[in-house]
Amino acid sequence: MELITPNIGLIFWQLVIFLIVLFLLAKFAWKPILGSLKEREDSIESALRMADQAKLEMQQLKAGNEKLIAEARMERDKMMQEATQMANQLIEQAKNKATEEGSRMIMQAREAIQNEKHAALTEVKNTAAKLSIDIAERILRRELADAGSQQQLVDSYLKDVKLN
């Protein structure tokens, strides 16, 4: 294989054309290309800053949400505790009221029993007194049916009175 060596004239014209193309590219194309690249770099950098800022805002929002959730949980726990306390108070009040009501009913029942007992005793006494009077009346009628018995009874009462 044989190597071809270029001619000096060809090298010269290639170098001139290269320099012209280089000059034209530098004058007209590279500035817009570099401007576009710089603009693209700036927009990417801006987007990255905005992404970082959005990330920070999301972290702040997440922290705020977690704080709100924690506060809501605390509020829920507080409300549950208050509800439990209220329920316990209501139960305690109901127990106290039931105990008081039971005691009151027992006292009323005892009073009613006592009143019935007194009424029954009074009735028994009255009945006994009536029976005693009826029996005494019958005995006296039988004993005092004749005049001699009556005189003898009067005499015995008089003797008892004198001795007293």
C-alpha angles and dihedrals in degrees: 000000000000127000119227116218116207122237121251092238091054091049090049093051092044089051092049092048090046091052092047091049089045091050092047092047091047092046100043114010109033097056093055091041092048090043090052091047091048090047090048090048090049092048091049090048090048090048090050090050090049090048090051090047091048089048090052091047090049090050090049091047090047091050089047091049092048089049090050091048090050090049091047090050091049090048090048091049090047091049091048090050091049091047090050091049091048091049091049090048091049091049091048091048091048090049091049092046091048091048091049091046091048091049091048091049091048090050091049091048091049091049091048090048091047091048091048090047091051091046091049092047091048091049091048090049091048091047091047090048092050091047091048091050091046091049092045090048092051092046092048092048091051094043095043098044091112129049095239092059090050092052092048092051092050091050093051091050090051092051090051091051093050093049093051 
